[in-house]
């Protein structure tokens, strides 16, 4: 049975920020007319679920660490350029590749995400209880986004002028599925600083999925979210840089990456649910600073602290940056001890981005 995305309950979180879509939609350059039209359509789609996305998230039972997480249960559908979900079944768990890059990238990305949570955190899928992982590819015509709709992943093919297909970036797949982890375990509201934390946590775990799959150390990692999404016509490397917020792109069409890297540049706005995509750069940089200070692999101590903070049950739905910072410091103390390198790195990172503990 097909269903329209607008009929879904739950939280809709998309990878491309509305401010970026608005910039593309306003383009008058004939060379980007297709991208402008695609961005306008994506913006309308985003507005269609903006109100639902801003509502407080009802918490499911929190996922607990399992002694032996199960194997992934993946299903990939093809929307065949329609905007109906889930679409036609094209691949199930254990079946061979389809030969369609989008379908096979989605399948592999769901598996990589499941593996990170199982291996690093003892978590059985994104809900902690073996939730089957579903994704639909080729959603809509030249659709400029990818999103988690509260039930499954959905990927557009991009407009071909600014964006390519959205399955191309593993960090995007990991990012969107992390919204499911937050939905089931954290319940952070999608507005203001809580919403920016929601987005930041997805960036953190999206980057970790990519680093774990590629066996990259903290020093080897790019810390880019959405690397490879842009076409060669764009002067930019990714949607966001966790290591250096505000430097991911600087382009005639897209403008300059507006993310601040500390509270000195915090953006007070009512747009994008209170700046959830812009201000997420601040906690993003804090995590990167912790990982850099500790060295080794980011999915070890830094990720354990952030995961424990998210799933520990102490975060309120409307948590501020300060509340989250204090919670990470408490988690670092509980896991590694007061005065440990991990604890000191956490406190120093938040101090650098000028968030008071």
N, C-alpha and C positions, 0 to 999 in steps of 0.2 A: 504493500500500500504506500503510495506516494504521499508526501506531506510537504507543505510550504514551510520554509524556515521561519517565517513570521509567526507561525502557530506554536512554536516551541516555548515551553516553559524553561525557566532556568536562566543562566548567565551566558550572554553572547560576548565573546572577547575576540577581537580581530587584530591581526599583526600590524597592518598599516595604519598609522595614526591619522585621525581626521584632518589635522592641520596640514599633513603632507598631501592628502587627497584634494583638499581645497586649493592648494597651490597649483597642483596639476590641472584641476578642473578649470582654473582661471586662465590657462594658457591660450594665447591667440596665434601662436606659431603654427602655420599649416603643417609643418613636419611632425607636430605632436597632436593633431586634431583627434586621432583615434584614442590617444591616451587621455585627452581632456574629456572626451565623451565617456570613456570607461570610468574615469575618476568620478564624474558627476553621478553615474549610475551607482557606483560603490558607495558614495556619500549618502544617496537616498536610501540605500539598503541599510547602511549603518544607522541612519536616523530612525529607521523603522523599528529597530530593537534597542535604541538608546535608553528609552525609559525603563524597559524591562531589565536591562543590564545594570542600571543604577540601583535597582531595588536590593534590599538586604538579601543575602543568600541563605536559604534554609540549609542547615547542616545535616548531612548524612552522618551515619556512625563513623567516627574517625578510624582511618586505616591503621592497624597496629603492625608492629614489626612481626614478621613471621619467621619461624625457624627455617622454613623451606618454602619460599615463594614458588608458585606454580609457573608453568610455561605460558607464553603469550597465546592469546586466542584472537587472531587478527582477521578482519573481513574488509575487503576493499570493493567499493562500488564505483560505477562510472555514471555521472549525471548526463553525459552526452550533450553538453552545452545547454541543458535545461536548468531551471532553478527549482527542481523538485528533488526531495531527498527520500530515501538514500540513493536511488538510481538502480542501475543494473549490476548485479553481482558479477565481478570479474576475477576475484582471487580470494581464496580462503586459506586458513592456516595450513601450512605444509604443502600447498600446491606450488608448481613451478612458476617461474617468472612469466609474465604475460607478454613481454616485449614492448609494452607501453611504458616509457620512462616515468611518467607521472604515477601510474599505478604501482610500479615496482619500487619507486623511491618512497612512496607513502608506506608501503608494506615494510620495507627495510627500516624506515624511520620509526614506525610504531614498535618494531622489535628492538631497535637500539634504545628507545625510551624505556621500554619494559625492563631491559637488561640493566640499565643504570639503577633504577629503583630497587630491583631485586638484589643486585650485587652490592651496591653501596649502602643501602638502607634497610634491606630485608623486607621490602614492601612488595606485596603481591598486586601488581598493576596499579593504576592511578588511584583507585579507591581503597587499596590495601586488602581487598577481598576478591581479587581475581577478575575484575571487571573486563569483559571482552572489549577489545579495541577496534573501533570501526572508523573508516574514513571514506569520503567521497571525493573523487577527482573530477576534473573537467566540469566544474560547477559554473553554469552560466556561460555567456559569450564574452570573451576578453575580460573576465572578472578579475578585478585588481585587489584581491585580498585572500586571506586564509583565516579561518576562525574555528574556535571550539564553541559549539552551540549548547553546551550543557549535557549533550549525549554523545556526540561524535565530532570528528574532525572533518572540515570541508576545505577544499583547495580550488582556487581559481587558476586559470592558465595565464593570467596577465594580459596586458594590452599589446605586448610585442614592441612597444616604443620606449616605455620607461621600465616596465616590469616584464620579466619572463615568468615561467611557471613557478608556483609557490612551493611545490614539493622539492625544488632544487636545493633548498637550504635546510640542513638537518637541524640547525638551531631554531628555525621557525617551527618545525614539527615538535621539537622538544618544548619550545615556549608555549605553544597552544595547549599541548597536553598537560603542562604544568598548571594551567588554569583549572583543569579538572582536579588536580591534586589539592589546590587551594580550595576549590569548591567542596571537596569531601572532607578536608582536614582543617582548614584554616578559617574559612568563612569570612574573609576580609571583604568589606563593602567595596564597591567599584566606584568610589567617589573620593575626591580630595586626596589627602596623604595616604589614607588606607587603600585607595584605588591605585595610587602610584606604587605603593608597596606590593599590591597585587600584581601589577605589571612587572615590577622589578624582580619579584620572585620567579616569574615566568622566564624572564631573561636569564636569571642565574641558573635555573635548572635546564633551560634550553642550551645555554653555553656548556653546561656540564655534560649533557647528553652528547653533544658534538665532541667534546674533549675526551670523554670516556671511549666513544666509538673509534676515535682516531688515535687513542693512546697518547694524547698530548699532555705534557707537563704544563704547569702554570706558565712557565717562561716560553714554551713553544706555542701556546694558544694565541689565537688572534683576538679573542674577547669581542668579536663582532657578532651582532645579531642580524641575520638576514643577508649574510655575505653571499654573493652570487645571484641575488634577485634582480639587480639592475641590469639593463642591457648595456652594450658598449657605448651607447649614445649619452649615458649619464656619467657625470664626473662625481663619482662616489663609490665607496666600497661596501656599504651596508646600510641598513635602516638606523642602527645605533651602534655606538662603541661604548662598551662598559668600562674600558680602561681609560678612555679619554672622551667623555661625553661632550657633544658639540662638534666633533670632528669627522663624523661618519660620511658626510657629503657636503659639497659646496658647488652648486650647479646652477646654471642659468634658469633651468626649468623648475628645479626643486627648491632653489634658494639654499641657505646655509642651515645645517643642522642646528636647531634651537635649544638642545638640551643643556641645562646648567650642570656644572660639575661640583657645586657646593651650595649651601643655603644662601650664600651671597647672591646667587643668581636665581633663586627660587621664583617661579612664575606664578603670580596670583591671577587666576582666570576662572571664569565660569564655563569656558569652552572645554570640550573633551572631558566632561564630568569632573571639572576642576583640575585639569592639567595632568591626568593620570599617565599619559605617555611622555609628556615633556619632563616632568619632575622625577620620573623614575630613574633618571640618570644619576641622581644623588645617591640613593641606596645602592645602585649598580656599582658605582665607583667604590663605595665602601667595601662591598664584597671583594672586588678585584684587589683592593689594597690589602685586605686580610690575606687573600690567597698569595699575593706577591710577597708579602712579608714572611709568610711561613714556608713558601717554596714547595717543591715536590708536586703532588697532584691535588688539584682543587677539590676533587671529589672526596678527599680524605677529611682532615680536620675542619677546613672552612665550610664544606658542604654539610658536615655533621652538625655544626653549630646552627647553620641556617635551617636545616631540616628539623632539628629538635625544636627550634623556635617556632617554626610554622605548625608543627604537629603536636606540640606539647600541651595545648589546651589553655595557655595563659593569654594569648592574644585576643583582644576585644575586636569586634567587627569594624569599629571605627578607629583602630589604632593609628597613632601618629608616628612620624619618623622617630621622635624621641622615645616613645613607648617601645617601638621595635628595637631600637638601639639598646635600650636597657635590657630587653628580653634576650638579645644575642649575647650581651655581656654576662647575663645570668646563666645562659646555656653553656657558654665557654667555661665559666667557673665550675658548673656542675660536671661537665664532661672532662675537663682537663685541669681544673684547680685554679684558685685565685693566684695571680702572679705568674701563671704559666705563660709561655710564649704565645699560645693561642689567645688567652685572655688579654694580654697586653696588646696584641695585634688588633683585636676587635676594638678596644678602647681608643687606640691610636687612629684607626681608620675613621671612626665616627668623628673624632676630633678634627681630622684633616678635612672632612666634608662639612664641618661646622654644625653638626647635629649634636645637641647637648644630651648627655646621658642622664 
